[in-house]
Every structure is written in structure tokens, then in C-alpha cells.
Amino acid sequence: MYGHRKNSSGDPTPDRFTYPPSPSPSSYSTYSSKPSSDKSTPSRNPVKAAARSVAGVFVACFTPPEEEDTHHKSSSAFGGSDAFSSTSDVSGASDSTDGKRRGAPRGIYATRNDSTHMREPGSIKFTMAEIHKATKNFSPALKVGQGGFGTVYKGQLQDGTLVAIKRAKKSMYDKNLGGEFRSEIQALSTVEHLNLVKCYGYLEQGDERVIVVEYVPNGTLREHLECFNGNVLSLASRLDVAIDVAHAITYLHTYTDHPIIHRDIKSSNILLTEKLRAKVADFGFARLAADAESGQTHVSTQVKGTAGYLDPEYLRTYQLTEKSDVYSFGILLVELVTGRRPIEAKRELKERVTARWAMKKFTDGDAISILDPRLEKSDANGSALEKILELALQCVASHRQNRPIMKRCAEVLWNIRKDYNEVFV
Ligand SMILES: Nc1ncnc2c1ncn2[C@@H]1O[C@H](COP(=O)(O)OP(=O)(O)OP(=O)(O)O)[C@@H](O)[C@H]1O
């Protein structure tokens, strides 16, 4: 199953992939089972050894796609919406989309009146009437994004709570979305953490699959790294974001009833609050990890994730562990300090795979040259950059046993942040 993103020309471009690939042709099959060399050149410097190792993995595993990914949003979260200030009638059958589908035999348009009963307090099941009311009948004015799962709307519940309402696209449901939907709900409904997007509930009715989650108002990390709002995210804020994400993943790996592996850690799944704190979203690919007591290892029948963030060891072995998230997190750290996407297909060959390029510069003693050009090349930034890259290197080690656990990542980042703060007091 491929997520459908839109490239700059508006064409759907796959950037998320499943291996084994679906029968449909895709350049992403080049990521597949080609074994990668883990035999890095021995080095006395473990950091440099890891760098060589990871560079080898990138060479072996990644053939960048022809098209650069693909940032797309049909409308930005920054656009927000003032549609809630309107007092228009939300029951309105006058909505044009609604009008077009009025004859549909199944789904919400045929069942709106079946589910007008009130939701029981505390229930996570929403009614169709509530969803319609919250989104003003899925008003295009309230659309805040589009992802592999479907369309995301900003909504407001009866009690005034702002929510993001994720409506699965029909094609996804046809492709056996059932499992993924339930997975997302199962994972989301059991967890609660300041740095995780809270799940309020869901609706499963006819062809409709809708998830209601906390609305996070300030766009995605990827949007901030691209300065969509005109402001450059400072290195201090980037460190805070990294710490928040590390805490969120630590919680998923360690403190839930069963370990949860997110499987799709990436900058477009990290949402920012107005105070620029991070909340990790999109558990569409989350799966409950093996029960620690049973000692079983989760073996996937399909490799899922997003190009550029995917753990090569998982790709090779189909064995999913928490360390696959650690790998993706390492890629995210590189993204945070460089500002670049993990794969930048329009750049010259040696710079296309951002982590490989960054690690090479780092081991050549030229880390500062990879710092996001929008950030000042100060001593404080240079020092923090090197420490962050050192951690990133460990996270993207080719063998999972050489990667730190996420809790350790949080601790290291916390210390980097502390040292960084001290420079400014
Ligand atoms: N909880 C939320 N609060 C505010 N905006 C959100 C929320 N969830 C998603 N969005 C917006 O909707 C967009 C699409 O989100 P979604 O999670 O469906 O897809 P994605 O993660 O960007 O892509 P994919 O699903 O293909 O990985 C996001 O990029 C963001 O702009």
C-alpha cells in the first residue's frame, strides 16, 4: 500500500511504501531486499566507525527516487480556519459534496439519520451526526491536510473542543484498511502522553472510517523546517522538539501495557503547538510490539514505513523492533540540524541521501558545513550540532544492537540542551 502524496505538479507520488511491493509498478521496489553490507571498516573511533557503517548501508540500500519527495498539503495547517466563527447551519444538506453524493446507497450519506443518538460519556465511539456537526459536513474550508490515510479536517465538538478529524479515503478502505484502522485506534486509545497526539475516538460505520484526535494548531515540523510561516526554528527549539519526540517514543516503547512501535517517525508526523512543543502523530502504522514477557520477536509479513526513514535491518530481515523507531529518529535528528529532507533527489549525487552526506562531513571534521544555512554558525551551535550528530550516528547504526534505546536518546539530548542553555546564561 502506498501513501499518496502530491508532488509539486499535483500528481500523486508514493513516498511511503510496503515491501513486498504491490503489483503496481513503482520505483520504490528498488529499496527492496538487496542485502546491504554491514561490514564496516574497523575503526578505533566508534563514532567514525558507525559513520562508515551507516554510509555503507545507505549506499547499499537506497536508490533515491527520480522525483524529490513531495511535500504536499492540499492546504496548510498554518492556514487554520476561521470557519468556526461562522454560525452557518451544520446540518446543511446544501453542501455541494453532500449534494453530489446524495444518491449514494451506502455510507454516511445514507446513514446520517441512523446515528443521531448521543454518545455515552467517556465513550470513544462517535456518531455520524457528531462528525458531521464537528466538520460542518466535511466542509472543504475545514480541510487542513491530506495524507496516506485520507483527508484531515479541523473540527469542533459540541463542548467546544477543537479536534482533527481524519477521514479515511475510500480507496484505502477498499485496500483492506480495516486492519490499519483498528491498529491506529487500538494504539491511540491506550496511550496518553503530553507529547503524543491524544485520541478522542473514532467512527466506524458502513464505508466510513473516521478518527477523532487532538487538534494541534501550529503545523508540522517539516513545515517549520521549511519556514512556512516565515520564522526560522532556532536550534534551541529544534532540540526541544527532539527531546519531546524522544520522550514520546520512550513512552510508547517502555511505559504502555505492551511496547508500541510507531513505525513511521518522520517530520510530517510531528505536530507543533503554539509554544513550539512537539506532539507525535499518526499511528497508522503502529503495531503492538512483541510482548516482552513472551520474548517473541515481531516478524512482519510486510515492511512498512516512509522512504528515507526506514531501518535497513528491518528491510533486510522483516524483523520489527523498537530499534527501527530509533533508526528513524536518527534520520530525524539529521533532518533537524540540516533542515533537509532525508532524501533530496534534486541535489547532486553525493548530497542526495542527507544522512550519508551529513555523516561524511561529520567524520571529515567539517560538521559545521551541514548546519541548516538558516542557523547561525556560532560556536554554541557548532558544539551542539556535533553532539547531536554523534547521537544520530549511533541511532542509525546498521546493526540494531548498536543503537541506543530511546530513553538514552532523551537523556543525551537533555544534556546537550542543558549545555546549550548554559552558554546563553
Ligand atoms: N492532529 C492534527 N492536528 C492538526 N493538523 C493535523 C493533525 N493531524 C494531521 N494534521 C494535518 O494533516 C496533514 C495530513 O496528516 P496525516 O497524518 O493524514 O498524513 P501525513 O502524516 O502527512 O502523511 P502520511 O499519512 O502519508 O504519512 C498533516 O501534515 C497536518 O498538516
The ligand as an SDF file (V2000), in Angstrom:
LIG
                    3D

 31 33  0  0  0  0  0  0  0  0999 V2000
   -3.9100   16.2640   14.9440 N   0  0  0  0  0  0  0  0  0  0  0  0
   -3.7350   17.1550   13.9650 C   0  0  0  0  0  0  0  0  0  0  0  0
   -3.8710   18.4700   14.2020 N   0  0  0  0  0  0  0  0  0  0  0  0
   -3.6900   19.3760   13.2170 C   0  0  0  0  0  0  0  0  0  0  0  0
   -3.3690   19.0610   11.9450 N   0  0  0  0  0  0  0  0  0  0  0  0
   -3.2110   17.7670   11.6510 C   0  0  0  0  0  0  0  0  0  0  0  0
   -3.3990   16.7490   12.6250 C   0  0  0  0  0  0  0  0  0  0  0  0
   -3.1670   15.5440   12.0480 N   0  0  0  0  0  0  0  0  0  0  0  0
   -2.8570   15.8070   10.7750 C   0  0  0  0  0  0  0  0  0  0  0  0
   -2.8780   17.1340   10.5190 N   0  0  0  0  0  0  0  0  0  0  0  0
   -2.5950   17.7900    9.2300 C   0  0  0  0  0  0  0  0  0  0  0  0
   -2.9830   16.9290    8.1860 O   0  0  0  0  0  0  0  0  0  0  0  0
   -1.8540   16.5440    7.4060 C   0  0  0  0  0  0  0  0  0  0  0  0
   -2.0160   15.1170    6.9680 C   0  0  0  0  0  0  0  0  0  0  0  0
   -1.8940   14.3090    8.1050 O   0  0  0  0  0  0  0  0  0  0  0  0
   -1.8180   12.7320    8.0150 P   0  0  0  0  0  0  0  0  0  0  0  0
   -1.4040   12.2620    9.3460 O   0  0  0  0  0  0  0  0  0  0  0  0
   -3.0800   12.1930    7.4700 O   0  0  0  0  0  0  0  0  0  0  0  0
   -0.7710   12.4920    6.8980 O   0  0  0  0  0  0  0  0  0  0  0  0
    0.8150   12.5720    6.8520 P   0  0  0  0  0  0  0  0  0  0  0  0
    1.3810   12.0410    8.1220 O   0  0  0  0  0  0  0  0  0  0  0  0
    1.2370   13.9780    6.4720 O   0  0  0  0  0  0  0  0  0  0  0  0
    1.1040   11.6300    5.6370 O   0  0  0  0  0  0  0  0  0  0  0  0
    1.0260   10.0650    5.6120 P   0  0  0  0  0  0  0  0  0  0  0  0
   -0.2420    9.6520    6.2570 O   0  0  0  0  0  0  0  0  0  0  0  0
    1.0700    9.7480    4.1660 O   0  0  0  0  0  0  0  0  0  0  0  0
    2.2200    9.6010    6.3750 O   0  0  0  0  0  0  0  0  0  0  0  0
   -0.6580   16.8000    8.3040 C   0  0  0  0  0  0  0  0  0  0  0  0
    0.5010   17.0030    7.5570 O   0  0  0  0  0  0  0  0  0  0  0  0
   -1.0970   18.0350    9.0730 C   0  0  0  0  0  0  0  0  0  0  0  0
   -0.8950   19.1810    8.2850 O   0  0  0  0  0  0  0  0  0  0  0  0
  1  2  1  0
  2  3  1  0
  2  7  2  0
  3  4  2  0
  4  5  1  0
  5  6  2  0
  6  7  1  0
  6 10  1  0
  7  8  1  0
  8  9  2  0
  9 10  1  0
 10 11  1  0
 11 12  1  0
 11 30  1  0
 12 13  1  0
 13 14  1  0
 13 28  1  0
 14 15  1  0
 15 16  1  0
 16 17  2  0
 16 18  1  0
 16 19  1  0
 19 20  1  0
 20 21  2  0
 20 22  1  0
 20 23  1  0
 23 24  1  0
 24 25  2  0
 24 26  1  0
 24 27  1  0
 28 29  1  0
 28 30  1  0
 30 31  1  0
M  END
$$$$
